[in-house]
Amino acid sequence: MDNLLLNNFSKKIRVYLPELWRKVSKEEFSIERKSGYKDIVTSVDLEIEDNLRVFLHDLYPEAAYLGEESGPDVRSSTMWIVDPVDGTTNFSKSNPHYSTQIALYSEGRVVLGVTYDHNRRETFHAIEGQGAYLNNKRIWVSKTRELREATSHVGMQYSSETAFERITRRINRAIKICRGLRITGSACLDFAYVASGRADIFWEETLKPWDVASGILLVKEAGGFVGSCVEEDFDLFNPNVLVANNSPELVKEFRDRVLYD
């Protein structure tokens, strides 16, 4: 896809997201359950997504739209992949750690990603082949090489009992080995933090495309590693993800001692 077009999309998205969040009614909102008591959606999620669907269609009418709250699965060679509020549980409890992510998928790969943290006024963005940025300043992954010096982020999914049991065993091992272990509640920001060197590793199972699309591009463009945390290739549409800095030694040690011990 043409770089001028991608840069134009990126700039317009990065201007629009702060404006959109300023307009949203964050003080009073409703909460509903989706698949269960742990899986919720707020009226703000729906309001953000409704606005983004219109904005992105106007920006690039040729692209389809796949959003967390938009209903049936969509597959297209060119499409926007959107999570209006990643970290909805945090948002619902006034925990200021949540984000909005927008990615453009084209011909089998993510070519543009934006992750916006409204509370910190931080915008992470990447365009394929052009690097990763935080508020327009270039970012890179960390240089940590040993697991005992690493900070590892992990997400706790509830949609798969097998994944839950496996990941709790892995967390137990990681606590004993890593310098720090964090469960933040926003996968999109976990990716961004690996990309910017704030974390060294992030892994989570049974995610969705809108949880990972922007993040995998951020990590790649920041020089990092993107793979799977289970013994299979990474799949954007069925993501079990492991991302880390660019140290092969760190990735190998994490796999050997935490994932597959």
FENGILIN-V474727 format. One record per residue. N is the residue number from 0. SS is DSSP state (2 for helix, 1 for strand, 0 for the rest). Layout:
BEGIN
n & ss
N & SS
N & SS
END
This chain:
BEGIN
n & ss
0 & 0
1 & 0
2 & 2
3 & 2
4 & 2
5 & 2
6 & 2
7 & 2
8 & 2
9 & 2
10 & 2
11 & 2
12 & 2
13 & 2
14 & 2
15 & 2
16 & 2
17 & 2
18 & 2
19 & 2
20 & 2
21 & 2
22 & 2
23 & 0
24 & 0
25 & 0
26 & 0
27 & 0
28 & 0
29 & 0
30 & 1
31 & 1
32 & 1
33 & 1
34 & 1
35 & 1
36 & 0
37 & 0
38 & 1
39 & 1
40 & 1
41 & 1
42 & 2
43 & 2
44 & 2
45 & 2
46 & 2
47 & 2
48 & 2
49 & 2
50 & 2
51 & 2
52 & 2
53 & 2
54 & 2
55 & 2
56 & 2
57 & 2
58 & 2
59 & 0
60 & 0
61 & 0
62 & 0
63 & 1
64 & 1
65 & 1
66 & 1
67 & 0
68 & 0
69 & 0
70 & 0
71 & 0
72 & 0
73 & 0
74 & 0
75 & 0
76 & 0
77 & 1
78 & 1
79 & 1
80 & 1
81 & 1
82 & 1
83 & 1
84 & 1
85 & 1
86 & 0
87 & 2
88 & 2
89 & 2
90 & 2
91 & 2
92 & 0
93 & 0
94 & 0
95 & 0
96 & 0
97 & 0
98 & 1
99 & 1
100 & 1
101 & 1
102 & 1
103 & 1
104 & 1
105 & 1
106 & 0
107 & 0
108 & 1
109 & 1
110 & 1
111 & 1
112 & 1
113 & 1
114 & 1
115 & 1
116 & 1
117 & 0
118 & 0
119 & 0
120 & 0
121 & 1
122 & 1
123 & 1
124 & 1
125 & 1
126 & 1
127 & 0
128 & 0
129 & 0
130 & 0
131 & 1
132 & 1
133 & 1
134 & 0
135 & 0
136 & 1
137 & 1
138 & 0
139 & 0
140 & 0
141 & 0
142 & 0
143 & 0
144 & 0
145 & 0
146 & 2
147 & 2
148 & 2
149 & 0
150 & 1
151 & 1
152 & 1
153 & 1
154 & 0
155 & 0
156 & 0
157 & 0
158 & 0
159 & 0
160 & 2
161 & 2
162 & 2
163 & 2
164 & 2
165 & 2
166 & 2
167 & 2
168 & 2
169 & 2
170 & 2
171 & 2
172 & 2
173 & 2
174 & 2
175 & 2
176 & 2
177 & 0
178 & 0
179 & 1
180 & 1
181 & 1
182 & 0
183 & 0
184 & 0
185 & 0
186 & 2
187 & 2
188 & 2
189 & 2
190 & 2
191 & 2
192 & 2
193 & 2
194 & 2
195 & 0
196 & 0
197 & 0
198 & 0
199 & 0
200 & 1
201 & 1
202 & 1
203 & 1
204 & 0
205 & 0
206 & 0
207 & 0
208 & 2
209 & 2
210 & 2
211 & 2
212 & 2
213 & 2
214 & 2
215 & 2
216 & 2
217 & 2
218 & 2
219 & 2
220 & 2
221 & 0
222 & 0
223 & 0
224 & 1
225 & 1
226 & 1
227 & 1
228 & 0
229 & 0
230 & 0
231 & 0
232 & 0
233 & 0
234 & 0
235 & 2
236 & 2
237 & 2
238 & 0
239 & 0
240 & 1
241 & 1
242 & 1
243 & 1
244 & 0
245 & 0
246 & 0
247 & 2
248 & 2
249 & 2
250 & 2
251 & 2
252 & 2
253 & 2
254 & 2
255 & 2
256 & 2
257 & 2
258 & 2
259 & 0
260 & 0
END
